[in-house]
């Protein structure tokens, strides 16, 4: 496969830096740009030029590790199964905590090239501020690998938490990337699709508590002044039905030209995922594939969906980043993780250009202020002529079942100690609410996206236990 211009430029720059004695290289390339292919070709050239002996790749999930393994094998014509005669292995970050002294001796005996996919998972400039994965890299790889390639698909604007192997610019303390290939460039090169983000809101919401009944004209006001949580909004049947209905209609339209086009719904929990799946089955007569860390073979489920004709997959923390399913073109953001990094990674799942006739990419999300901020920053990153963010108000249509027309009578009942249920009006609405003022960076009080919610999702106990592989010295000799 012929390299894209950015891939060739990045490889040449990395080789030059390695030859000049710089052992670490950080490349930021937008999701869908082809980082896996670039990294595999760089590894191939390092092997062919006799600059390294072995290649180890770490990535955030087993499905991404499998993709890297296949890409490395294809590019180098070598095996990457970790057995005798192999040139290396593709592993998950979770396996870092299970590798023994025999594995780490490889770095003493061989010239090892290490690829870190989505390096932002590994925090720490030293042992004191490192997370579990960052600590292993600092102790065993940072000063021992022949050279490293760190990859990320997500730009960040604040760096309160350090990233392992990274250097920083002064005085703004931003991470210094050795090569950057942004969404605007990728769209201009016809590498990525132009995204369209649909922000869904409701202008007639009622909350009943012990003292009084209040009405709200948008999610922003509801979240600020009612005590209703964002989790309650995304779990509300009315919200789920409306967003899925809109996404379903769009996907059906796209499939008239692209018969294998598919949709992704990112849920907040396993229970939430099954709630959405049940609503899709009962309300839209639509089956869906559910993939979570509780499944016995989540990697196989994703692989089967990748090449199937099935329309919908519902994920909890399994397809948010790095997973390559090019036929995805529509997604629903129904997770409670509200970080810019996670937002961009979800959006990235639908941006990869294919050979299909229709190249639309649409994400539906609640019009929550922080998500809107991220959406408008995406708008700033694309060519000026693109109109990325649009707004849609929840309302019933003549096509909806009769029972859904009564959703306008629903309320948030805060009188009960039980979790309240979101209730929304589906009548015609007044003008849309005024847009919130967009700040240049996340609020100081918000937990930093590199160490907060992301840590809790990626480091869920047991999620990657089945993926942990102890790779010994004898396996690579």
C-alpha positions as CSV (number, residue, x, y, z in Angstrom):
1,X,0.0,0.0,0.0
2,X,1.4,3.4,-1.0
3,X,2.1,5.7,1.9
4,X,0.3,9.0,2.2
5,X,2.3,12.1,2.1
6,X,2.0,12.7,5.9
7,X,3.0,9.1,6.7
8,X,6.2,9.4,4.5
9,X,7.1,12.8,6.1
10,X,6.6,11.5,9.6
11,X,8.7,8.3,8.9
12,X,11.5,10.3,7.4
13,X,11.6,12.8,10.3
14,X,11.5,10.0,12.9
15,X,14.4,8.2,11.2
16,X,16.4,11.4,11.0
17,X,15.9,12.0,14.7
18,X,16.8,8.4,15.7
19,X,20.0,8.7,13.6
20,X,20.9,11.9,15.3
21,X,20.8,10.3,18.7
22,X,17.2,11.2,19.8
23,X,15.6,8.0,21.0
24,X,12.0,9.2,21.5
25,X,9.5,10.5,18.9
26,X,6.0,11.6,19.5
27,X,3.5,11.8,16.6
28,X,0.0,13.3,16.9
29,X,-2.3,12.3,14.0
30,X,-6.0,12.6,13.9
31,X,-8.1,9.4,14.4
32,X,-8.5,7.6,11.0
33,X,-5.4,9.1,9.5
34,X,-3.5,5.8,9.3
35,X,-1.1,5.8,12.3
36,X,-0.9,2.0,12.4
37,X,0.3,1.8,8.8
38,X,2.8,4.6,9.4
39,X,4.2,2.9,12.6
40,X,4.5,-0.4,10.8
41,X,6.4,1.0,7.9
42,X,8.7,2.8,10.3
43,X,9.3,-0.4,12.1
44,X,10.0,-2.1,8.8
45,X,12.6,0.5,7.8
46,X,14.3,0.2,11.1
47,X,14.6,-3.5,10.7
48,X,15.8,-3.3,7.1
49,X,18.4,-0.7,8.0
50,X,19.7,-2.9,10.8
51,X,18.9,-0.2,13.4
52,X,16.9,-2.5,15.7
53,X,16.6,-6.2,16.5
54,X,13.1,-6.5,18.0
55,X,9.8,-4.6,18.0
56,X,7.3,-4.5,20.8
57,X,4.0,-2.6,20.5
58,X,1.7,-1.6,23.3
59,X,-1.8,-0.4,22.8
60,X,-5.0,0.1,24.9
61,X,-7.0,-2.9,23.9
62,X,-6.6,-6.4,22.4
63,X,-8.5,-5.5,19.2
64,X,-6.0,-2.7,18.5
65,X,-3.1,-5.0,19.4
66,X,-4.4,-7.5,16.9
67,X,-4.6,-4.9,14.2
68,X,-1.0,-3.8,15.0
69,X,0.2,-7.4,14.9
70,X,-1.4,-8.0,11.5
71,X,-0.1,-4.7,10.1
72,X,3.5,-5.3,11.4
73,X,3.5,-8.8,9.9
74,X,2.2,-7.6,6.6
75,X,4.8,-4.7,6.3
76,X,7.9,-6.6,7.6
77,X,7.1,-10.1,6.3
78,X,8.1,-11.3,9.8
79,X,6.1,-13.0,12.6
80,X,5.0,-11.0,15.7
81,X,3.6,-13.9,17.7
82,X,6.3,-13.8,20.4
83,X,7.5,-17.3,19.6
84,X,10.9,-18.5,18.6
85,X,12.1,-16.7,15.5
86,X,9.6,-13.9,15.8
87,X,10.6,-10.2,15.5
88,X,8.4,-9.2,18.4
89,X,5.0,-9.0,19.9
90,X,1.9,-6.7,20.1
91,X,0.6,-6.4,23.6
92,X,-1.9,-4.4,25.6
93,X,-0.9,-1.8,28.2
94,X,-2.6,-4.0,30.9
95,X,0.1,-6.7,30.2
96,X,2.8,-4.3,31.4
97,X,2.0,-5.2,35.0
98,X,2.4,-8.9,34.4
99,X,5.7,-9.0,32.4
100,X,8.5,-10.6,34.4
101,X,12.3,-10.0,34.7
102,X,12.9,-12.4,31.7
103,X,10.9,-10.1,29.4
104,X,12.7,-6.9,30.6
105,X,16.1,-8.6,30.0
106,X,15.3,-8.3,26.3
107,X,16.1,-4.6,26.6
108,X,19.6,-5.4,27.9
109,X,20.4,-8.0,25.3
110,X,18.7,-6.6,22.1
111,X,18.1,-3.3,20.4
112,X,14.4,-2.9,20.9
113,X,12.0,-0.5,19.1
114,X,8.9,0.1,21.2
115,X,5.6,1.5,19.7
116,X,3.2,3.1,22.2
117,X,-0.3,3.6,20.7
118,X,-2.4,6.2,22.4
119,X,0.4,7.2,24.7
120,X,-1.9,9.5,26.7
121,X,-2.9,6.4,28.8
122,X,0.5,6.4,30.4
123,X,1.0,9.3,32.7
124,X,4.1,10.3,34.6
125,X,7.4,12.2,34.2
126,X,8.8,10.3,37.2
127,X,7.8,7.5,39.6
128,X,6.1,9.8,42.0
129,X,3.5,11.1,39.6
130,X,3.2,8.1,37.3
131,X,0.2,5.8,36.9
132,X,0.6,2.0,36.9
133,X,1.5,1.8,33.2
134,X,3.6,4.9,33.2
135,X,5.6,3.6,36.1
136,X,6.5,0.4,34.2
137,X,7.6,2.4,31.1
138,X,9.8,4.7,33.2
139,X,11.4,1.8,35.1
140,X,11.9,-0.6,32.3
141,X,11.7,1.1,28.9
142,X,12.5,4.8,29.0
143,X,16.3,4.6,29.2
144,X,16.7,1.1,27.9
145,X,14.9,0.9,24.5
146,X,16.9,1.6,21.4
147,X,14.2,3.9,20.3
148,X,10.5,4.6,20.8
149,X,7.5,5.9,18.8
150,X,4.7,7.4,20.8
151,X,1.3,7.9,19.0
152,X,-1.8,9.7,19.9
153,X,-4.9,10.7,17.9
154,X,-6.2,13.4,20.3
155,X,-4.9,16.9,20.6
156,X,-4.9,18.3,24.1
157,X,-4.8,21.9,25.3
158,X,-3.8,21.6,28.9
159,X,-1.2,19.3,30.5
160,X,-1.6,19.4,34.2
161,X,-0.8,15.6,34.2
162,X,2.5,14.7,32.5
163,X,2.6,12.1,29.8
164,X,5.4,9.5,29.9
165,X,8.3,10.0,27.5
166,X,7.1,13.5,26.6
167,X,8.9,16.8,26.6
168,X,7.2,20.2,27.2
169,X,7.3,23.6,25.6
170,X,7.9,26.7,27.7
171,X,6.3,28.9,28.9
172,X,2.9,27.4,28.2
173,X,3.9,23.9,29.4
174,X,2.3,22.2,26.4
175,X,3.5,18.8,25.2
176,X,6.0,19.2,22.3
177,X,5.0,16.9,19.5
178,X,7.6,15.9,16.9
179,X,5.0,15.6,14.1
180,X,1.4,16.8,14.0
181,X,-1.2,15.9,11.4
182,X,-4.6,17.5,12.3
183,X,-8.2,16.9,11.3
184,X,-8.1,19.9,8.9
185,X,-5.2,18.5,7.0
186,X,-6.7,15.0,6.9
187,X,-10.0,16.3,5.5
188,X,-8.1,18.4,2.9
189,X,-6.2,15.3,1.9
190,X,-9.4,13.3,1.6
191,X,-8.2,11.0,4.4
192,X,-10.9,11.8,6.9
193,X,-14.6,12.6,6.5
194,X,-16.1,16.0,7.5
195,X,-17.9,15.4,10.7
196,X,-21.4,16.7,11.5
197,X,-22.3,16.9,15.2
198,X,-26.0,17.1,16.1
199,X,-26.6,18.5,19.5
200,X,-30.0,17.4,20.8
201,X,-31.9,19.4,23.4
202,X,-35.4,19.9,24.9
203,X,-36.9,23.3,25.8
204,X,-39.8,22.1,28.0
205,X,-38.7,20.1,31.0
206,X,-40.5,19.8,34.3
207,X,-39.0,19.0,37.7
208,X,-41.2,18.3,40.7
209,X,-39.7,18.4,44.2
210,X,-41.2,18.7,47.7
211,X,-41.3,22.5,47.6
212,X,-42.3,23.4,44.0
213,X,-42.5,22.5,40.4
214,X,-40.0,24.1,38.1
215,X,-39.7,24.2,34.3
216,X,-36.5,24.4,32.3
217,X,-35.9,25.3,28.7
218,X,-32.7,23.4,28.0
219,X,-30.3,20.7,29.4
220,X,-27.9,23.4,30.5
221,X,-30.4,25.1,32.8
222,X,-31.6,21.7,34.0
223,X,-28.1,20.6,35.0
224,X,-27.3,23.9,36.6
225,X,-30.4,24.5,38.8
226,X,-32.4,21.3,39.3
227,X,-30.2,18.7,41.0
228,X,-30.9,16.4,38.1
229,X,-27.7,14.6,37.0
230,X,-26.4,14.1,33.5
231,X,-26.6,10.4,34.1
232,X,-30.3,10.7,34.5
233,X,-30.6,12.5,31.2
234,X,-28.7,9.9,29.2
235,X,-30.6,7.0,30.9
236,X,-34.0,8.6,30.2
237,X,-36.0,6.6,27.7
238,X,-37.3,9.7,25.9
239,X,-33.7,10.9,25.3
240,X,-32.6,7.4,24.2
241,X,-35.6,6.9,21.9
242,X,-35.2,10.3,20.3
243,X,-31.5,10.1,19.6
244,X,-31.7,6.5,18.4
245,X,-34.6,7.4,16.2
246,X,-32.8,10.3,14.6
247,X,-29.6,8.2,14.1
248,X,-31.6,5.3,12.8
249,X,-33.2,7.4,10.1
250,X,-29.9,8.8,9.1
251,X,-28.2,5.4,8.9
252,X,-31.1,4.0,6.9
253,X,-30.6,6.9,4.4
254,X,-26.9,6.3,4.2
255,X,-27.4,2.5,3.6
256,X,-29.3,3.2,0.4
257,X,-25.9,4.0,-1.1
258,X,-23.6,2.1,1.4
259,X,-25.4,-1.2,2.2
260,X,-22.9,-2.1,4.8
261,X,-22.8,1.2,6.7
262,X,-23.1,0.9,10.4
263,X,-23.8,2.8,13.6
264,X,-22.1,3.0,17.0
265,X,-23.8,3.8,20.3
266,X,-21.4,4.5,23.3
267,X,-23.2,3.7,26.6
268,X,-22.2,4.6,30.1
269,X,-22.5,1.1,31.7
270,X,-23.3,-2.5,30.9
271,X,-26.8,-2.0,32.3
272,X,-27.2,1.2,30.2
273,X,-26.1,-0.7,27.1
274,X,-28.6,-3.4,27.6
275,X,-31.3,-0.8,28.3
276,X,-30.6,0.8,24.9
277,X,-30.5,-2.6,23.2
278,X,-33.9,-3.5,24.6
279,X,-35.4,-0.2,23.6
280,X,-34.1,-0.6,20.1
281,X,-35.6,-4.1,19.9
282,X,-39.0,-3.2,21.3
283,X,-39.4,0.3,19.9
284,X,-37.6,0.1,16.5
285,X,-37.7,-3.6,15.9
286,X,-33.9,-3.4,15.5
287,X,-31.4,-5.9,16.7
288,X,-28.0,-4.7,17.9
289,X,-24.7,-6.1,19.0
290,X,-23.6,-5.3,22.6
291,X,-19.9,-5.4,23.4
292,X,-18.6,-4.7,26.9
293,X,-15.8,-5.9,29.1
294,X,-18.1,-8.5,30.6
295,X,-18.4,-10.5,27.4
296,X,-16.3,-13.7,27.1
297,X,-14.8,-12.8,23.7
298,X,-15.2,-9.0,23.2
299,X,-12.4,-9.0,20.6
300,X,-14.2,-11.7,18.5
301,X,-17.5,-9.8,18.8
302,X,-15.9,-6.6,17.4
303,X,-14.1,-8.5,14.6
304,X,-17.3,-10.2,13.5
305,X,-19.1,-6.9,13.5
306,X,-16.3,-5.2,11.5
307,X,-17.0,-7.5,8.5
308,X,-20.7,-8.2,9.0
309,X,-23.8,-6.4,7.6
310,X,-25.2,-5.8,11.1
311,X,-26.4,-2.2,11.5
312,X,-25.8,-1.3,15.2
313,X,-23.2,-2.0,17.8
314,X,-23.5,-0.7,21.4
315,X,-20.2,-0.4,23.3
316,X,-19.1,0.3,26.9
317,X,-15.4,1.3,26.8
318,X,-14.5,-1.1,23.9
319,X,-14.7,1.0,20.7
320,X,-13.9,4.4,22.0
321,X,-10.4,4.6,20.4
322,X,-8.1,2.9,18.1
323,X,-10.6,0.4,16.9
324,X,-10.8,0.3,13.1
325,X,-14.3,-0.3,11.8
326,X,-14.4,1.8,8.6
327,X,-18.1,1.1,7.9
328,X,-19.2,3.1,10.9
329,X,-20.7,6.4,9.8
330,X,-23.2,7.3,12.5
331,X,-22.8,7.3,16.3
332,X,-24.7,8.3,19.5
333,X,-22.7,9.8,22.4
334,X,-24.6,8.4,25.4
335,X,-21.7,7.9,27.8
336,X,-21.3,9.8,31.0
337,X,-17.6,10.4,30.3
338,X,-17.4,14.0,29.4
339,X,-13.7,14.6,28.6
340,X,-12.5,16.1,25.3
341,X,-10.2,13.2,24.7
342,X,-12.9,10.7,24.9
343,X,-15.2,12.9,22.9
344,X,-12.7,13.1,20.1
345,X,-11.9,9.4,20.2
346,X,-15.6,8.5,19.8
347,X,-16.0,11.0,16.9
348,X,-12.9,9.5,15.3
349,X,-14.6,6.1,14.9
350,X,-16.8,7.4,12.1
351,X,-14.2,9.6,10.3
352,X,-12.2,7.1,8.3
353,X,-12.7,7.6,4.5
354,X,-13.6,4.5,2.6
355,X,-14.4,3.7,-1.1
356,X,-18.1,3.9,-0.5
357,X,-20.3,6.4,-2.4
358,X,-21.6,8.2,0.7
359,X,-19.0,9.6,3.1
360,X,-21.2,11.3,5.7
361,X,-20.2,11.1,9.3
362,X,-22.8,12.1,11.9
363,X,-22.6,12.1,15.7
364,X,-25.7,12.7,17.9
365,X,-25.1,13.9,21.5
366,X,-27.1,15.7,24.2
367,X,-26.6,19.5,24.2
368,X,-24.6,19.4,27.4
369,X,-22.4,22.5,27.8
370,X,-19.1,20.7,28.1
371,X,-19.8,18.5,25.1
372,X,-20.9,21.6,23.1
373,X,-17.6,23.2,24.0
374,X,-15.7,20.2,22.5
375,X,-18.0,20.2,19.5
376,X,-17.2,23.8,18.7
377,X,-13.5,23.2,19.1
378,X,-13.8,20.4,16.5
379,X,-15.5,23.0,14.3
380,X,-12.4,25.2,14.7
381,X,-10.2,22.3,13.6
382,X,-11.9,21.7,10.2
383,X,-11.7,23.7,7.0
384,X,-13.6,27.0,7.3
385,X,-16.3,26.1,4.8
386,X,-17.5,23.1,6.9
387,X,-20.6,23.6,9.1
388,X,-19.9,21.0,11.8
389,X,-22.3,21.7,14.7
390,X,-26.1,21.8,14.3
391,X,-28.9,21.8,16.9
392,X,-32.0,19.6,17.0
393,X,-34.9,20.0,19.4
394,X,-36.7,16.9,20.7
395,X,-40.3,16.7,19.3
396,X,-42.8,14.0,18.4
397,X,-43.7,13.5,14.8
398,X,-46.5,11.9,13.0
399,X,-44.3,8.9,12.4
400,X,-43.8,8.1,16.1
401,X,-46.0,5.5,17.9
402,X,-49.0,6.9,19.7
403,X,-47.7,6.2,23.2
404,X,-44.6,8.4,22.6
405,X,-46.8,11.4,22.0
406,X,-47.6,11.4,25.8
407,X,-43.9,11.9,26.7
408,X,-44.7,15.6,27.0
409,X,-46.5,14.8,30.3
410,X,-43.5,13.3,31.9
411,X,-41.6,15.1,34.7
412,X,-38.5,14.7,37.0
413,X,-40.0,13.7,40.3
414,X,-37.5,14.7,43.0
415,X,-40.0,14.0,45.8
416,X,-39.1,10.3,45.9
417,X,-35.8,8.9,47.2
418,X,-35.6,6.6,44.2
419,X,-33.6,7.8,41.3
420,X,-35.6,10.3,39.3
421,X,-36.6,9.6,35.7
422,X,-36.1,12.2,33.0
423,X,-39.3,13.5,31.5
424,X,-39.5,15.7,28.4
425,X,-42.0,17.5,26.3
426,X,-42.2,16.5,22.7
427,X,-44.4,19.4,21.5
428,X,-43.3,22.2,19.2
429,X,-40.8,24.4,21.0
430,X,-39.8,28.0,21.3
431,X,-36.5,29.3,19.9
432,X,-33.4,27.4,20.9
433,X,-31.6,28.5,24.0
434,X,-28.6,30.9,23.9
435,X,-25.3,29.1,23.4
436,X,-23.0,29.0,26.3
437,X,-19.8,31.0,26.3
438,X,-17.0,28.7,25.2
439,X,-13.8,28.8,27.4
440,X,-10.4,28.1,25.9
441,X,-9.7,25.2,28.2
442,X,-11.6,22.9,30.7
443,X,-12.6,24.5,33.9
444,X,-9.9,24.3,36.6
445,X,-12.2,22.4,38.9
446,X,-12.8,19.6,36.3
447,X,-10.8,16.5,36.9
448,X,-8.0,16.4,34.3
449,X,-8.9,14.2,31.4
450,X,-5.6,12.4,31.3
451,X,-5.9,11.1,34.9
452,X,-9.6,11.1,35.8
453,X,-12.5,9.5,34.1
454,X,-10.2,7.9,31.5
455,X,-8.3,6.1,34.2
456,X,-11.5,4.8,35.7
457,X,-12.7,3.5,32.3
458,X,-9.5,2.1,31.0
459,X,-8.3,0.6,34.3
460,X,-11.6,-1.1,35.2
461,X,-10.7,-4.1,37.3
462,X,-10.8,-7.3,35.3
463,X,-11.5,-5.6,31.9
464,X,-8.2,-6.7,30.4
465,X,-7.4,-9.7,32.6
466,X,-8.0,-12.0,29.7
467,X,-5.6,-10.0,27.6
468,X,-2.7,-10.0,30.0
469,X,0.1,-12.1,28.4
470,X,3.4,-12.9,30.1
471,X,6.0,-12.8,27.4
472,X,9.3,-14.5,28.5
473,X,12.8,-14.2,27.1
474,X,12.6,-17.7,25.6
475,X,9.6,-16.8,23.5
476,X,11.4,-14.1,21.6
477,X,14.7,-15.8,21.0
